[in-house]
């Protein structure tokens, strides 16, 4: 359930992600502002405290763990056979 609009650059690679990092930032206590919009591209800034950054890091870690466990539950490991 990944929209093509939800692509995130991660260490130089584009990865489709269900994680809405701006929403996680807001929920963690960051202030997200829209700096400008050119065409379809939006430019936003995120401001907050170190405590908010710690909450954000924990939220990202939790979301990534959830996604990893969800993916592992549906994707068979290489070299294994599916039964059913």
PATITOR-417192 format. One record per atom (N, C-alpha, C, O): residue in three letters; chain; atom name; x, y, z. Coordinates in nm, 2 decimals. Example, Ala and Ser with C-alpha at 12.3 -4.5 7.8 and 13.67 -1.06 7.14 Angstrom:
REM residues 2
ATOM    r  c   a       x       y       z
ATOM  Ala  A   N    1.32   -0.57    0.78
ATOM  Ala  A  CA    1.23   -0.45    0.78
ATOM  Ala  A   C    1.32   -0.33    0.78
ATOM  Ala  A   O    1.42   -0.33    0.85
ATOM  Ser  A   N    1.28   -0.22    0.71
ATOM  Ser  A  CA    1.37   -0.11    0.71
ATOM  Ser  A   C    1.29    0.00    0.79
ATOM  Ser  A   O    1.34    0.11    0.80
REM end
This chain:
REM residues 84
ATOM    r  c   a       x       y       z
ATOM  Unk  A   N    0.08   -0.12    0.00
ATOM  Unk  A  CA    0.00    0.00    0.00
ATOM  Unk  A   C    0.09    0.12    0.00
ATOM  Unk  A   O    0.08    0.21    0.09
ATOM  Unk  A   N    0.17    0.13   -0.10
ATOM  Unk  A  CA    0.27    0.24   -0.11
ATOM  Unk  A   C    0.24    0.33   -0.23
ATOM  Unk  A   O    0.24    0.28   -0.34
ATOM  Unk  A   N    0.22    0.46   -0.20
ATOM  Unk  A  CA    0.20    0.55   -0.31
ATOM  Unk  A   C    0.33    0.59   -0.37
ATOM  Unk  A   O    0.43    0.60   -0.30
ATOM  Unk  A   N    0.33    0.61   -0.50
ATOM  Unk  A  CA    0.45    0.66   -0.57
ATOM  Unk  A   C    0.49    0.79   -0.51
ATOM  Unk  A   O    0.61    0.83   -0.52
ATOM  Unk  A   N    0.40    0.87   -0.46
ATOM  Unk  A  CA    0.43    1.00   -0.40
ATOM  Unk  A   C    0.51    0.99   -0.27
ATOM  Unk  A   O    0.57    1.09   -0.22
ATOM  Unk  A   N    0.51    0.87   -0.21
ATOM  Unk  A  CA    0.57    0.86   -0.08
ATOM  Unk  A   C    0.71    0.79   -0.09
ATOM  Unk  A   O    0.74    0.70   -0.02
ATOM  Unk  A   N    0.79    0.84   -0.18
ATOM  Unk  A  CA    0.92    0.80   -0.19
ATOM  Unk  A   C    1.01    0.88   -0.11
ATOM  Unk  A   O    1.00    1.00   -0.11
ATOM  Unk  A   N    1.10    0.82   -0.04
ATOM  Unk  A  CA    1.19    0.89    0.05
ATOM  Unk  A   C    1.34    0.85    0.02
ATOM  Unk  A   O    1.37    0.74    0.00
ATOM  Unk  A   N    1.42    0.95    0.01
ATOM  Unk  A  CA    1.56    0.93   -0.01
ATOM  Unk  A   C    1.63    0.88    0.12
ATOM  Unk  A   O    1.62    0.95    0.22
ATOM  Unk  A   N    1.68    0.76    0.12
ATOM  Unk  A  CA    1.75    0.71    0.23
ATOM  Unk  A   C    1.89    0.67    0.20
ATOM  Unk  A   O    1.91    0.57    0.12
ATOM  Unk  A   N    1.98    0.74    0.25
ATOM  Unk  A  CA    2.12    0.71    0.22
ATOM  Unk  A   C    2.15    0.70    0.07
ATOM  Unk  A   O    2.22    0.61    0.03
ATOM  Unk  A   N    2.09    0.80   -0.01
ATOM  Unk  A  CA    2.12    0.80   -0.15
ATOM  Unk  A   C    2.03    0.71   -0.23
ATOM  Unk  A   O    2.05    0.71   -0.35
ATOM  Unk  A   N    1.95    0.63   -0.17
ATOM  Unk  A  CA    1.86    0.54   -0.24
ATOM  Unk  A   C    1.72    0.58   -0.22
ATOM  Unk  A   O    1.68    0.62   -0.11
ATOM  Unk  A   N    1.64    0.57   -0.33
ATOM  Unk  A  CA    1.49    0.59   -0.31
ATOM  Unk  A   C    1.42    0.47   -0.26
ATOM  Unk  A   O    1.44    0.36   -0.32
ATOM  Unk  A   N    1.35    0.48   -0.16
ATOM  Unk  A  CA    1.28    0.36   -0.10
ATOM  Unk  A   C    1.13    0.40   -0.08
ATOM  Unk  A   O    1.10    0.51   -0.03
ATOM  Unk  A   N    1.05    0.31   -0.13
ATOM  Unk  A  CA    0.90    0.34   -0.11
ATOM  Unk  A   C    0.88    0.31    0.04
ATOM  Unk  A   O    0.92    0.21    0.09
ATOM  Unk  A   N    0.81    0.40    0.10
ATOM  Unk  A  CA    0.79    0.39    0.25
ATOM  Unk  A   C    0.64    0.43    0.28
ATOM  Unk  A   O    0.59    0.52    0.23
ATOM  Unk  A   N    0.58    0.35    0.37
ATOM  Unk  A  CA    0.45    0.39    0.43
ATOM  Unk  A   C    0.47    0.49    0.54
ATOM  Unk  A   O    0.37    0.55    0.58
ATOM  Unk  A   N    0.59    0.51    0.58
ATOM  Unk  A  CA    0.61    0.60    0.69
ATOM  Unk  A   C    0.60    0.75    0.65
ATOM  Unk  A   O    0.66    0.79    0.55
ATOM  Unk  A   N    0.51    0.82    0.72
ATOM  Unk  A  CA    0.50    0.96    0.69
ATOM  Unk  A   C    0.58    1.04    0.79
ATOM  Unk  A   O    0.54    1.07    0.90
ATOM  Unk  A   N    0.71    1.07    0.74
ATOM  Unk  A  CA    0.80    1.13    0.84
ATOM  Unk  A   C    0.76    1.27    0.89
ATOM  Unk  A   O    0.79    1.30    1.00
ATOM  Unk  A   N    0.69    1.35    0.80
ATOM  Unk  A  CA    0.64    1.48    0.85
ATOM  Unk  A   C    0.54    1.46    0.96
ATOM  Unk  A   O    0.54    1.54    1.06
ATOM  Unk  A   N    0.45    1.36    0.94
ATOM  Unk  A  CA    0.35    1.34    1.05
ATOM  Unk  A   C    0.42    1.29    1.18
ATOM  Unk  A   O    0.38    1.33    1.29
ATOM  Unk  A   N    0.52    1.20    1.16
ATOM  Unk  A  CA    0.59    1.15    1.28
ATOM  Unk  A   C    0.66    1.27    1.35
ATOM  Unk  A   O    0.67    1.28    1.47
ATOM  Unk  A   N    0.72    1.36    1.27
ATOM  Unk  A  CA    0.79    1.48    1.32
ATOM  Unk  A   C    0.69    1.56    1.40
ATOM  Unk  A   O    0.72    1.61    1.52
ATOM  Unk  A   N    0.57    1.59    1.35
ATOM  Unk  A  CA    0.47    1.67    1.42
ATOM  Unk  A   C    0.43    1.60    1.55
ATOM  Unk  A   O    0.42    1.67    1.65
ATOM  Unk  A   N    0.40    1.47    1.54
ATOM  Unk  A  CA    0.36    1.40    1.66
ATOM  Unk  A   C    0.47    1.39    1.77
ATOM  Unk  A   O    0.44    1.38    1.89
ATOM  Unk  A   N    0.60    1.41    1.73
ATOM  Unk  A  CA    0.71    1.41    1.82
ATOM  Unk  A   C    0.73    1.54    1.88
ATOM  Unk  A   O    0.81    1.55    1.97
ATOM  Unk  A   N    0.67    1.64    1.83
ATOM  Unk  A  CA    0.68    1.78    1.89
ATOM  Unk  A   C    0.75    1.88    1.80
ATOM  Unk  A   O    0.78    1.99    1.85
ATOM  Unk  A   N    0.78    1.84    1.68
ATOM  Unk  A  CA    0.85    1.93    1.59
ATOM  Unk  A   C    0.75    2.03    1.53
ATOM  Unk  A   O    0.63    2.00    1.52
ATOM  Unk  A   N    0.79    2.15    1.49
ATOM  Unk  A  CA    0.71    2.25    1.42
ATOM  Unk  A   C    0.75    2.24    1.28
ATOM  Unk  A   O    0.87    2.26    1.24
ATOM  Unk  A   N    0.66    2.20    1.19
ATOM  Unk  A  CA    0.68    2.19    1.04
ATOM  Unk  A   C    0.62    2.30    0.97
ATOM  Unk  A   O    0.50    2.33    0.98
ATOM  Unk  A   N    0.70    2.37    0.89
ATOM  Unk  A  CA    0.66    2.49    0.82
ATOM  Unk  A   C    0.67    2.47    0.67
ATOM  Unk  A   O    0.76    2.40    0.62
ATOM  Unk  A   N    0.58    2.52    0.59
ATOM  Unk  A  CA    0.59    2.52    0.45
ATOM  Unk  A   C    0.66    2.65    0.41
ATOM  Unk  A   O    0.61    2.76    0.42
ATOM  Unk  A   N    0.79    2.63    0.35
ATOM  Unk  A  CA    0.87    2.75    0.31
ATOM  Unk  A   C    0.83    2.80    0.18
ATOM  Unk  A   O    0.84    2.92    0.15
ATOM  Unk  A   N    0.79    2.71    0.09
ATOM  Unk  A  CA    0.76    2.75   -0.05
ATOM  Unk  A   C    0.71    2.63   -0.13
ATOM  Unk  A   O    0.73    2.51   -0.09
ATOM  Unk  A   N    0.66    2.66   -0.24
ATOM  Unk  A  CA    0.61    2.56   -0.34
ATOM  Unk  A   C    0.64    2.60   -0.48
ATOM  Unk  A   O    0.60    2.71   -0.52
ATOM  Unk  A   N    0.71    2.52   -0.55
ATOM  Unk  A  CA    0.75    2.54   -0.69
ATOM  Unk  A   C    0.70    2.43   -0.77
ATOM  Unk  A   O    0.75    2.31   -0.76
ATOM  Unk  A   N    0.60    2.45   -0.85
ATOM  Unk  A  CA    0.53    2.34   -0.93
ATOM  Unk  A   C    0.47    2.24   -0.83
ATOM  Unk  A   O    0.39    2.28   -0.75
ATOM  Unk  A   N    0.51    2.11   -0.84
ATOM  Unk  A  CA    0.46    2.01   -0.75
ATOM  Unk  A   C    0.55    1.99   -0.63
ATOM  Unk  A   O    0.51    1.92   -0.54
ATOM  Unk  A   N    0.66    2.05   -0.63
ATOM  Unk  A  CA    0.76    2.03   -0.52
ATOM  Unk  A   C    0.73    2.13   -0.41
ATOM  Unk  A   O    0.71    2.25   -0.43
ATOM  Unk  A   N    0.72    2.07   -0.28
ATOM  Unk  A  CA    0.71    2.16   -0.16
ATOM  Unk  A   C    0.84    2.16   -0.09
ATOM  Unk  A   O    0.90    2.06   -0.07
ATOM  Unk  A   N    0.87    2.27   -0.03
ATOM  Unk  A  CA    0.99    2.29    0.05
ATOM  Unk  A   C    0.95    2.32    0.19
ATOM  Unk  A   O    0.88    2.42    0.22
ATOM  Unk  A   N    0.98    2.23    0.28
ATOM  Unk  A  CA    0.94    2.25    0.42
ATOM  Unk  A   C    1.06    2.24    0.51
ATOM  Unk  A   O    1.16    2.19    0.48
ATOM  Unk  A   N    1.04    2.31    0.63
ATOM  Unk  A  CA    1.15    2.31    0.73
ATOM  Unk  A   C    1.09    2.24    0.86
ATOM  Unk  A   O    0.97    2.25    0.88
ATOM  Unk  A   N    1.18    2.18    0.93
ATOM  Unk  A  CA    1.14    2.12    1.06
ATOM  Unk  A   C    1.22    2.18    1.17
ATOM  Unk  A   O    1.34    2.18    1.16
ATOM  Unk  A   N    1.16    2.22    1.28
ATOM  Unk  A  CA    1.23    2.29    1.39
ATOM  Unk  A   C    1.18    2.22    1.52
ATOM  Unk  A   O    1.06    2.19    1.53
ATOM  Unk  A   N    1.27    2.20    1.61
ATOM  Unk  A  CA    1.23    2.15    1.74
ATOM  Unk  A   C    1.35    2.13    1.83
ATOM  Unk  A   O    1.46    2.16    1.80
ATOM  Unk  A   N    1.32    2.08    1.95
ATOM  Unk  A  CA    1.41    2.06    2.06
ATOM  Unk  A   C    1.49    1.93    2.04
ATOM  Unk  A   O    1.44    1.84    1.96
ATOM  Unk  A   N    1.59    1.91    2.12
ATOM  Unk  A  CA    1.66    1.78    2.12
ATOM  Unk  A   C    1.57    1.67    2.17
ATOM  Unk  A   O    1.58    1.56    2.12
ATOM  Unk  A   N    1.49    1.70    2.27
ATOM  Unk  A  CA    1.39    1.61    2.32
ATOM  Unk  A   C    1.30    1.56    2.21
ATOM  Unk  A   O    1.26    1.44    2.20
ATOM  Unk  A   N    1.25    1.65    2.13
ATOM  Unk  A  CA    1.16    1.62    2.02
ATOM  Unk  A   C    1.24    1.53    1.92
ATOM  Unk  A   O    1.18    1.44    1.86
ATOM  Unk  A   N    1.36    1.56    1.90
ATOM  Unk  A  CA    1.45    1.48    1.81
ATOM  Unk  A   C    1.46    1.34    1.86
ATOM  Unk  A   O    1.45    1.24    1.78
ATOM  Unk  A   N    1.48    1.32    1.99
ATOM  Unk  A  CA    1.49    1.19    2.05
ATOM  Unk  A   C    1.35    1.11    2.03
ATOM  Unk  A   O    1.35    0.99    2.00
ATOM  Unk  A   N    1.24    1.18    2.06
ATOM  Unk  A  CA    1.11    1.12    2.04
ATOM  Unk  A   C    1.09    1.08    1.89
ATOM  Unk  A   O    1.04    0.97    1.86
ATOM  Unk  A   N    1.14    1.16    1.80
ATOM  Unk  A  CA    1.12    1.13    1.66
ATOM  Unk  A   C    1.21    1.01    1.62
ATOM  Unk  A   O    1.16    0.92    1.55
ATOM  Unk  A   N    1.33    1.01    1.67
ATOM  Unk  A  CA    1.42    0.89    1.64
ATOM  Unk  A   C    1.35    0.76    1.69
ATOM  Unk  A   O    1.36    0.66    1.62
ATOM  Unk  A   N    1.30    0.76    1.81
ATOM  Unk  A  CA    1.23    0.65    1.86
ATOM  Unk  A   C    1.11    0.61    1.78
ATOM  Unk  A   O    1.08    0.49    1.76
ATOM  Unk  A   N    1.03    0.71    1.73
ATOM  Unk  A  CA    0.91    0.68    1.65
ATOM  Unk  A   C    0.96    0.62    1.52
ATOM  Unk  A   O    0.89    0.53    1.47
ATOM  Unk  A   N    1.06    0.67    1.46
ATOM  Unk  A  CA    1.11    0.61    1.33
ATOM  Unk  A   C    1.16    0.47    1.35
ATOM  Unk  A   O    1.13    0.38    1.27
ATOM  Unk  A   N    1.24    0.45    1.46
ATOM  Unk  A  CA    1.29    0.31    1.49
ATOM  Unk  A   C    1.17    0.22    1.51
ATOM  Unk  A   O    1.17    0.10    1.46
ATOM  Unk  A   N    1.07    0.26    1.58
ATOM  Unk  A  CA    0.95    0.17    1.61
ATOM  Unk  A   C    0.88    0.14    1.48
ATOM  Unk  A   O    0.84    0.03    1.46
ATOM  Unk  A   N    0.86    0.24    1.40
ATOM  Unk  A  CA    0.79    0.23    1.27
ATOM  Unk  A   C    0.87    0.13    1.18
ATOM  Unk  A   O    0.81    0.05    1.11
ATOM  Unk  A   N    1.00    0.15    1.17
ATOM  Unk  A  CA    1.08    0.07    1.09
ATOM  Unk  A   C    1.08   -0.08    1.13
ATOM  Unk  A   O    1.07   -0.17    1.05
ATOM  Unk  A   N    1.08   -0.10    1.27
ATOM  Unk  A  CA    1.07   -0.24    1.32
ATOM  Unk  A   C    0.94   -0.30    1.28
ATOM  Unk  A   O    0.93   -0.42    1.25
ATOM  Unk  A   N    0.83   -0.22    1.30
ATOM  Unk  A  CA    0.70   -0.27    1.26
ATOM  Unk  A   C    0.69   -0.31    1.11
ATOM  Unk  A   O    0.65   -0.42    1.08
ATOM  Unk  A   N    0.75   -0.22    1.03
ATOM  Unk  A  CA    0.75   -0.25    0.88
ATOM  Unk  A   C    0.83   -0.38    0.85
ATOM  Unk  A   O    0.79   -0.46    0.77
ATOM  Unk  A   N    0.95   -0.39    0.92
ATOM  Unk  A  CA    1.03   -0.50    0.90
ATOM  Unk  A   C    0.97   -0.63    0.94
ATOM  Unk  A   O    0.97   -0.73    0.87
ATOM  Unk  A   N    0.90   -0.63    1.06
ATOM  Unk  A  CA    0.83   -0.75    1.10
ATOM  Unk  A   C    0.71   -0.79    1.01
ATOM  Unk  A   O    0.69   -0.91    0.99
ATOM  Unk  A   N    0.64   -0.69    0.97
ATOM  Unk  A  CA    0.53   -0.71    0.88
ATOM  Unk  A   C    0.58   -0.77    0.74
ATOM  Unk  A   O    0.52   -0.86    0.69
ATOM  Unk  A   N    0.69   -0.72    0.69
ATOM  Unk  A  CA    0.75   -0.77    0.57
ATOM  Unk  A   C    0.79   -0.91    0.58
ATOM  Unk  A   O    0.77   -0.99    0.50
ATOM  Unk  A   N    0.86   -0.94    0.70
ATOM  Unk  A  CA    0.91   -1.07    0.72
ATOM  Unk  A   C    0.80   -1.17    0.73
ATOM  Unk  A   O    0.82   -1.29    0.70
ATOM  Unk  A   N    0.69   -1.13    0.78
ATOM  Unk  A  CA    0.57   -1.22    0.80
ATOM  Unk  A   C    0.51   -1.26    0.67
ATOM  Unk  A   O    0.46   -1.37    0.66
ATOM  Unk  A   N    0.53   -1.18    0.56
ATOM  Unk  A  CA    0.47   -1.21    0.43
ATOM  Unk  A   C    0.57   -1.26    0.33
ATOM  Unk  A   O    0.53   -1.33    0.24
ATOM  Unk  A   N    0.69   -1.22    0.35
ATOM  Unk  A  CA    0.80   -1.25    0.25
ATOM  Unk  A   C    0.88   -1.37    0.30
ATOM  Unk  A   O    0.94   -1.37    0.40
ATOM  Unk  A   N    0.87   -1.48    0.22
ATOM  Unk  A  CA    0.96   -1.60    0.26
ATOM  Unk  A   C    1.10   -1.57    0.24
ATOM  Unk  A   O    1.14   -1.49    0.15
ATOM  Unk  A   N    1.18   -1.62    0.33
ATOM  Unk  A  CA    1.33   -1.60    0.33
ATOM  Unk  A   C    1.39   -1.68    0.21
ATOM  Unk  A   O    1.33   -1.79    0.17
ATOM  Unk  A   N    1.49   -1.63    0.15
ATOM  Unk  A  CA    1.55   -1.70    0.03
ATOM  Unk  A   C    1.59   -1.85    0.08
ATOM  Unk  A   O    1.64   -1.87    0.19
ATOM  Unk  A   N    1.57   -1.94   -0.01
ATOM  Unk  A  CA    1.61   -2.08    0.02
ATOM  Unk  A   C    1.50   -2.16    0.09
ATOM  Unk  A   O    1.52   -2.27    0.13
ATOM  Unk  A   N    1.39   -2.09    0.12
ATOM  Unk  A  CA    1.28   -2.17    0.19
ATOM  Unk  A   C    1.17   -2.19    0.09
ATOM  Unk  A   O    1.15   -2.12   -0.01
ATOM  Unk  A   N    1.09   -2.29    0.13
ATOM  Unk  A  CA    0.98   -2.33    0.04
ATOM  Unk  A   C    0.85   -2.29    0.11
ATOM  Unk  A   O    0.83   -2.30    0.23
ATOM  Unk  A   N    0.75   -2.24    0.03
ATOM  Unk  A  CA    0.62   -2.21    0.08
ATOM  Unk  A   C    0.54   -2.33    0.08
ATOM  Unk  A   O    0.54   -2.41   -0.02
ATOM  Unk  A   N    0.46   -2.35    0.18
ATOM  Unk  A  CA    0.37   -2.47    0.18
ATOM  Unk  A   C    0.23   -2.41    0.18
ATOM  Unk  A   O    0.20   -2.30    0.24
ATOM  Unk  A   N    0.13   -2.48    0.13
ATOM  Unk  A  CA    0.00   -2.42    0.14
ATOM  Unk  A   C   -0.08   -2.47    0.03
ATOM  Unk  A   O   -0.20   -2.43    0.02
REM end
